[in-house]
Amino acid sequence: MDLDAYVAEHRGEWRRLAYLNGRAKLTASEADELVLLYQRVATQLSVVRSRTPDPSLVAELSRLVLAARAALTGPAKFDWRRLPRYFFRDVPLAFYLARRWWLTLGALFYTVGGIVLVWVANDVTVAESFGLGPDEIDSLVNGAFVGYYSEFFAPSFGLLVWTNNSFIAAMCLASGVLLAPPLFILWNEAVRFGVVGGVMTGAGHGETFFGYLAPHGLLELTAIFVSAGVGMRIAWAWIDPGPILTRAQSLAAAAIQGMNGAVGLVGVLAVSALLEAFVTPAPFPLIIRDMVGLIALLAFFVYVWVFGRAAKAEALETAGGLEGEIGVSDLTRERAGRAV
């Protein structure tokens, strides 16, 4: 099939369908025409895919068909039955697709924090260069660190922690489109982690520091890494859109998945806030509290890997482009590789 001749023959129909798709209100004759053109272009899309699968043309026709379908069916109504699919497919998929970003950020965070911790633990005066005065050091070592977790009424404390962590996560996710800001935020948090941990460890309270941090901190910090990774992946979707989508399409698809991730992070941070308010200060042995935190972290990883990987496999088996809800560079690249 001569693709140029085929495009020249049907370009008028495609332009007309695009025009009708953009109309706010259609007359009866225009609605009939829209139905007819929708059927024709859907058939033409099938022909192009089967005979000369040009990626840009397939993407263009897919958008036209999807827009026409939306114009014919109207806006979708909220369906409570879709919630399980949303939380066990869309949300873990957003986390899973960004896994390389947030796992790398987590490794960098703990590396920087660990270096600072060892440095301060070996010479506590170094903490002063990071803005922690002698009085603050003395207060931390002599009860302020432990007392912080039981200073307030547990429900109020949990809400305060949830709000604060959600704000940090929102900043990381929103500023991720600029790539650099999340790195700055995580750098400051890593240094603070290392300074406080170094002071406590240098004073012989390392077990207390890690014991009180683990019940909630493992999941809490991971959620912050995920928020930054999801945000930075949105930026990268524009920088490297892949072989099929335009930059705008790739950015839009990644942003939609990023919003799915943001909704999921609200729940993850709520769980970590409950752990910090009720488990961290609980009168149980440290080993029991730490095990609760470790189980929560492992549950999160199982949730992401099991459901996220399954959702990715499902997306790769669905029709390409926007119809398959793939629309992001790594998935389109992998699909293109399979086709070859």
N, C-alpha and C positions, 0 to 999 in steps of 0.2 A: 504494500500500500504506500502510495506517495503521500507522506505526512503533510507536506506543504500544501498540496492540492486539497487534501482533506480539510485542513484548517481553513483554507480560503473559502471552501464550499460552505462550511458550517459556522464561520465566525459571526455572521449576521444573527443567527439563532442564539448564539451564546451571549452576544451583546444585548439582545432583546430580553433574554432570561435574566441577565444581570440587572437590567433596568426594572423589570417587573419585581424582582426580589427586593429592590430598594424602595418600592412604592409603599407608603403607609396604608393606603386604602385602595382596593382594587374594585373596578366595576365588574359586573357579571361576565362580560365578554373577556375582560382581562384575566379574570380568575380561570375561565375555561382555557384561555391561551397559555396561562402559567402551567396548568396541569399537562397540557399537550407538550409544551417545551420541556418540562421536567422529565417526562417519559422519553422524549427524543434524546435529550442530553445524557440521561442515564444510560441509554443504549449506546450512544457515541462514546461515553466514558469506557464502557465495557469493551467496545471495539478497539479503542486506543490501547487499553491495557493488554489485550490479548495479542495484538499484531505489532504495534510499535510503541512499547511502554516508555515514552518520553517522560521523565520525572516531572519537569516543570508543567507540561500540558496535563498530566494526570492530576497534579496538585490543583491546577486552575479549575479543571472540570469537577473535581471533587468538591471544591468550595462552592461552585455554582449549584451542584446537586444538593448539597447539604443545606445551603441557604434557601433553595426552593422548597425542600422538604419542610424546613422550619416555617416558611411562609404559609405552606398549605396546612400544616398540623396545628400551628399556633404555639404559644409558649407552653412549656411543660408544667404540669401541676405537681406540687410537692407530694411525694408518695412516701409514707412512713416505711413501707416495705423495702425501700431502697437503702435505708440506713445501714443495715448489716453489710451490704455490698460496699457502701461508702467507707465504713470503718475497717473492713477486712479486705479491701482491694485498693481503693483510691488513696487512702492515707498511708498505708505501708508501702505502696508503690512509690509515693513521693519521697519517703525516707530511703527506700532501697536504691532508687536511681541516684540519690545524692550521697551514697554511702562512701565513696572514695574521698569526697570532699570532707565530710565530717569526721571520718576516721583519721584522715591526715591531720586535721586541725586538732583533734584530741591528742594525737601522738605529740604534736608540737607543743601543746599546752602542758602536758605532763613532763616533757623534756625541759622546757624553760622553767616550770615550777620546781622540778626536782633539782636543777642546777642551783637555783636561788635558795632553795631549802637547805641544801648541803652547805652552801656558802655561808648563810646566816647561822646555821647550827654550829659551825666551826669558829665563827667569830661574830658574836651577838651584836657587837658595835656596828656591824655592817647594816643592821636594821635601821639605824638612825639615818643613814644616807638615803633610805627609802621613805623617810618621813615618819618613822615610828620612834617617839621619844622614850627616854628612860622610864617615865611614869606609866606610859602606855604599855611598855614591855612588862613592867612589874605587875600591872593590873591584869594583863593577859595570863601571865604565869600563875598568879595567885587567885584565880577563880573567875575572872571575867569571861574567859573563853567558854567554860562549862556553864556558867550562870546565864549566858546569853540565851541558851535553849530552853530555860525554864523561867525566864524573867517575866513573861507575859502569859495571860490566860491562853491555853492551847488553841482553841478555835480562832481567836483573834490573831494569834501569832501565825497560824497556818495561812490565814487570809492575807496577812501582811507579806509573808514570804512569797506566796503565790503571785501577788501583785507585783512585787519587786522583781522576781525572776521572769515573769511574763514581760515586763517592761524591757529587761535586758535582752531577752530572746527576740522581742519585736524589733529592737534596735539592730540586732545582728542580722535578722532576716531582711528587714527593709533596706539597711545600708549595704547589704551584700551585693546589690546591683552595681556598686562602685568598687567592689573587690577589696579595697584596702581597709575601710573602716572596721569590719569585723575582726581583722587581724590586730588592729590597735586595741579594740575592746578586750579581746582574748589575751593579748599581751599584758594589759593592766591586771586582769583577773589572775593570770598565771603568776605574776610577780607578787600580788597580794597573797595568793595561796602559798607561795614559797616563803615569803617573809614571816607570815604567821606560823606556818609549819616549822620553819627554822628556829624561831624563838621558842616555841613549845618543845621541840626536839632538843635544842641546846640546853634547855633547863631540865631535861630528863622527863618530859611529859609527852614524848612522841606517841606513846601508846594511846594516851588520852586524845591527842589531836586526831589521829587516824581513826580511832574508835568512835569518836563523836561525829566525824565527817562522813564515814562510810555509809551509815544507814540511809541518809538522804542524798549525800553529795555525789555518789556514783551515778544515780539516775539524773539528778539535777544538772550536773556538769555535762553529761551526755546530751541532755535536751538542749543546752546552750550550744554545744558543738553542732548538733543537727540543725538548729535554726540558722547558724552562720553558714553551714555547708549548703543548705537549701537556697539561701539567699545568693551565695556566690555562684551556685550552679545556674541560677536565672541569668546572671550576668554573662556567664560563659556560653549560654545558649544563644546569646546575641553575637558574641565574638566568633563562635564556631558553630554555625547553624546546621552543619552536616550537608549531605549531597542532594537532598530533596527539597527541603523547606527554605523559604526566604528568611532573612534575619527577623523580620517582624513576626512571621508565623512561628518560628522557633521560640522567639521570646515570649509570645503570647501563650504557647503551649506550656512552656516551662513555668510561666507565672501562674497559670491555672493550677498546675501541680504543686507549686509553692504555696498557694492558698490552701490546698488540701493539707499540706504539711503543717501549716500554721494552725489549722483547726485541731489536728492531732496533737500538736505540742501543748495546746491548752490543757488537754487531758493528762499528758505526761507530767507537766509541771504541777498539776493539781495533786497527782499521786505523790510526787516528791515533796510537796508542801505538807501533805498529811503525814508523811514519814518524818519530816523534820519537826513537826509540831507534837506528834504523839509517840513516835518510836524512839527518836534520838534521845530525848530526856527521860525515857521510861526507866523504872527501877529494875532493869534486867541486866544480866551480865553483858559486857561489851560484845562478847563473841556472838550472843544471840541477836543483838541489835544489828551487828555487822552482817550476819547471815541474812537477815531480812532485807537489808539494802542490796546485798549481792543477788538474792533471788529476784528482787525487783528489776535489777539491771539485766539479768539473764532472760527474764520474761520479755523485756523490751526487745532484746536482740532476737529472740525466737520469733516474736511477733513480726519484726521487720523482715527477717530472712525467710521465714516460712511463707507468710502471706504476700510479702513484697515480691519475692522471686516468682511465686505462682502467678501474680498479677502481671509481671513483666512477660512471662512465657505466654500468657493469654493474649497480651497486647501484640506480641510478635507474630502470633498466628492469625490475628485479625487483619482485615483489609488494610493496606498501607495508607500513608498520609494521615489527614485529619480524621477520616472515617474510623480508623482503628484507634483513635485517641492516643496515638504514639507521639507524633509531632515534636520530638526532641532529638537532638543530634546523635546521642549515643544509641538510641533505639533505631533510628532511621539508618544509621551507619551499619549497625549489626544486621538489620534486615537486608540492606543492600549487599552485604557480604555473603549472606546466605543465598541470595538470588544468584550471585555469581558462581 
